[in-house]
Amino acid sequence: MAALKERYQNPVCGDQLNLRLFVYNSNNFANVVCVNKVDIFYLDPNEVTEGNPEGRRLVETITDINQTDVGKYIINVSLDQPKYCIGKYRDVWSLQFEDEECPASIENPFQIYPDLWYTTPIPIVYDFAIVFRPNKIRQGSKRYLIIEITPNVPKGTDLARYYENLAIIADLKISIEQHCGDCVPCEQDLRLVVDNDPVEIREKRYGYYFIDTTDMDCGIYNVWFDLAFGDSLYRTEKYELQIY
């Protein structure tokens, strides 16, 4: 079964890849007039010429662009062989920002990696440290929590680099519950604000989770994370998040 990856999650051939584009105008998310298409180019070393120094070769053109929210666009790409192979790519978005303006081209890089195989005569024993910031947010704020995953393994070894790649591709979920106190229900399911929600936006060892505190009460919240890889599940301790 194909895995669903984000741009910086070390996609491999056969994966489904989400390519996102965020558009801002004066620090606010804003819609463009239209997204005409997205051209995906492979940077082919065999195609390098004086007129084409990167060796760009068009792989496919995508016109099925989804808009998930104001200023947020996404396409899904099937990294099927032989169309896609290991190497570097550019996704070039053709946007029209204003009426009667010529389309603009926005370029972003991504890379397809080799499969990550590993064998051992005993089960791999590893652990991950997961932290987030900020842990204090003013009520009414709408912002991203930045989640960092750090493998707890010896440094400077091939195994350490392997662990780092595990952190990149492992599924990450977040849960938030209101801390018990006056006028707060004791039943956990009534205090849950976020219940095992996937952290979809990933960048190598980092994850980004958008939180809207507008309708959240002021007080202390418990936050914890689940990191899943293979048949292992790593659940963190409960951290505190203050809404004030």
C-alpha positions in Angstrom: 0.0 0.0 0.0 1.4 3.4 -1.0 2.3 5.7 1.8 1.1 9.3 1.9 4.0 11.7 2.3 4.6 15.5 2.5 7.2 17.3 0.5 10.0 17.0 3.0 9.2 13.5 4.3 11.7 11.7 2.1 9.3 10.3 -0.4 10.2 7.2 -2.4 9.0 5.8 -5.7 5.4 4.4 -5.3 4.4 6.9 -2.6 1.5 9.4 -2.8 3.0 12.9 -2.4 1.2 16.0 -1.2 2.6 19.2 -2.6 1.3 22.3 -0.9 1.4 26.0 -1.6 0.5 28.8 0.9 -0.3 32.2 -0.5 -0.1 35.4 1.6 -0.9 39.0 0.9 0.3 41.6 3.5 0.9 38.8 6.1 -2.6 37.3 5.7 -3.7 34.2 3.8 -5.2 35.4 0.5 -6.7 33.7 -2.6 -5.3 34.2 -6.0 -7.6 34.7 -9.0 -6.7 31.2 -10.2 -4.1 28.5 -10.3 -3.8 27.5 -13.9 -1.7 24.4 -13.6 1.3 22.8 -11.9 4.2 21.6 -14.1 6.5 19.0 -12.5 10.0 18.9 -13.9 12.7 16.2 -13.3 16.3 17.6 -13.1 17.8 15.1 -15.4 21.7 15.1 -15.5 21.5 13.6 -19.0 19.5 16.6 -20.3 21.9 19.3 -19.1 22.8 21.7 -21.9 24.0 25.3 -22.1 20.4 26.4 -22.6 19.1 24.0 -20.0 21.7 24.1 -17.2 19.5 22.1 -14.7 18.5 19.5 -17.2 14.8 20.1 -16.7 12.5 17.5 -18.3 8.7 17.9 -18.0 7.3 14.8 -16.2 3.6 15.8 -16.0 1.2 18.8 -15.9 -1.5 18.8 -13.2 -4.6 20.9 -13.5 -6.6 19.3 -10.6 -5.6 21.7 -7.9 -7.5 21.6 -4.6 -8.1 24.6 -2.3 -8.4 23.5 1.3 -8.8 27.0 2.8 -8.1 30.7 2.1 -4.8 30.9 0.4 -4.0 27.2 0.9 -3.6 25.0 -2.2 -2.6 21.3 -2.6 -2.0 18.7 -5.3 -1.5 15.0 -4.9 1.1 13.3 -7.1 1.4 9.5 -7.6 5.1 8.8 -7.7 4.7 5.8 -9.9 7.6 4.3 -11.9 8.8 4.6 -14.6 7.3 8.1 -14.7 9.1 9.1 -11.5 12.6 8.0 -10.4 15.1 8.8 -7.7 16.3 12.3 -8.0 15.6 16.0 -7.7 12.4 17.8 -9.0 10.8 21.2 -9.3 7.0 21.8 -9.1 6.2 25.0 -10.9 2.9 26.6 -10.1 1.3 29.0 -12.6 -0.7 31.6 -10.6 -2.7 34.7 -11.5 -2.5 37.0 -8.5 -4.7 39.8 -9.9 -7.3 40.3 -12.6 -5.8 41.2 -16.0 -2.3 40.3 -14.8 0.0 37.8 -16.6 0.4 34.5 -14.8 3.4 34.2 -12.4 5.5 31.1 -12.0 6.3 29.9 -8.4 8.9 27.2 -8.1 9.5 24.8 -5.2 11.9 21.8 -4.9 11.3 18.3 -3.8 13.3 15.1 -4.0 12.6 11.4 -4.4 14.9 9.2 -2.2 15.9 5.5 -2.4 14.0 3.0 -0.3 15.3 2.8 3.3 16.0 -0.9 3.9 17.6 -2.2 7.1 18.1 -5.6 8.6 19.1 -6.8 12.1 19.1 -10.1 13.9 17.3 -8.5 16.9 14.5 -6.0 17.1 15.6 -2.4 16.9 15.5 -0.6 20.2 15.2 3.1 19.8 13.4 6.1 21.4 12.3 9.6 20.4 12.1 12.8 22.3 9.2 15.0 21.2 8.8 18.7 22.3 6.8 21.6 21.1 6.7 25.4 21.3 5.2 27.8 22.2 3.7 26.4 25.4 1.9 29.7 26.3 -0.6 31.3 23.9 -2.8 34.3 24.3 -6.5 33.5 23.9 -7.8 34.3 20.5 -4.5 33.6 18.8 -4.4 31.4 15.6 -1.0 30.0 15.0 1.1 26.9 14.4 2.6 24.7 17.2 6.1 23.7 16.2 6.8 20.1 17.1 10.3 18.7 17.0 11.2 15.0 17.0 14.7 14.0 18.1 16.0 10.4 18.0 17.6 9.3 21.3 20.5 7.3 19.8 24.3 7.6 19.6 25.5 10.3 17.3 27.8 10.0 14.3 26.8 6.5 13.1 24.9 5.1 10.2 22.3 3.9 12.7 21.8 7.4 14.0 21.1 8.6 10.5 18.7 5.7 10.0 16.8 6.8 13.2 16.6 10.4 11.9 14.9 9.1 8.7 12.5 7.1 10.8 11.5 10.3 12.6 10.9 12.0 9.2 8.5 9.3 7.8 6.8 8.2 11.0 3.1 9.1 11.5 2.7 11.9 14.2 -0.6 12.7 16.0 -1.5 15.2 18.6 -4.1 15.2 21.5 -5.1 18.2 23.7 -7.3 18.1 26.7 -8.3 20.7 29.2 -6.7 20.2 32.6 -9.0 19.2 35.4 -10.0 22.1 37.7 -13.0 24.1 38.8 -15.9 23.9 36.4 -14.1 21.5 34.2 -15.6 18.0 33.7 -13.6 15.1 35.2 -14.6 12.8 32.3 -11.7 12.8 29.8 -13.8 12.6 26.7 -15.6 15.9 27.7 -12.3 17.7 28.2 -10.7 16.6 24.9 -10.2 19.5 22.5 -8.1 17.6 20.0 -8.4 13.8 19.8 -5.5 12.1 18.1 -5.4 14.5 15.2 -2.8 13.9 12.5 0.0 16.4 12.2 0.0 16.6 8.4 2.4 19.4 7.6 5.9 17.9 8.1 9.4 19.2 7.4 12.1 16.6 8.1 12.2 16.3 12.0 9.6 19.0 12.4 5.8 19.0 12.4 3.4 22.0 12.3 0.0 21.9 13.8 -2.4 24.9 13.4 -4.3 25.7 16.6 -7.2 28.2 16.8 -7.7 29.3 20.5 -10.6 31.7 19.8 -13.2 29.3 21.3 -10.9 27.8 23.9 -11.3 28.7 27.6 -8.4 30.3 29.4 -6.5 27.8 31.5 -4.1 24.9 31.4 -4.3 22.2 28.8 -2.5 18.8 28.6 -0.8 18.1 25.2 0.7 14.8 24.2 1.9 13.2 21.0 1.8 9.7 19.4 4.6 8.7 17.0 3.9 5.4 15.1 6.4 3.4 13.2 5.8 -0.2 12.2 4.3 -2.1 15.2 5.7 0.5 17.7 3.8 3.4 19.2 5.6 6.1 21.2 3.3 8.2 23.4 4.9 11.2 25.1 4.2 12.4 28.6 1.6 15.1 29.0 3.0 18.6 28.5 1.3 21.8 29.6 0.0 24.4 27.3 -1.4 27.7 28.8 -4.1 29.7 27.2 -4.3 33.1 28.9 
